[in-house]
Amino acid sequence: MKETKAVADSRNDSEMTSLLLGAGFALASLIILPALAQRIGLGSTLTIALRGALMRASNRV
């Protein structure tokens, strides 16, 4: 019984970690990255490529 609870707790922790990491990548790609790119003068093509990479990373988590 205790082993089942430990496995369930571990799975819940893993899901929460994945959710938070995915949300962080999404936030970074939609808000933070464009703001930083504009600040340092990156071109729009490079910004879009970086945004795409971050979104793909968030989907893999």
JONOR-V8262 format. One record per helix or strand of 3 or more residues. SS is the DSSP state (2 for helix, 1 for strand). FROM is the first residue (numbers start at 0). TO is the last residue. If there is no record, write none. Layout:
ss=SS from=FROM to=TO
ss=SS from=FROM to=TO
//
This chain:
ss=2 from=1 to=39
ss=2 from=43 to=59
//
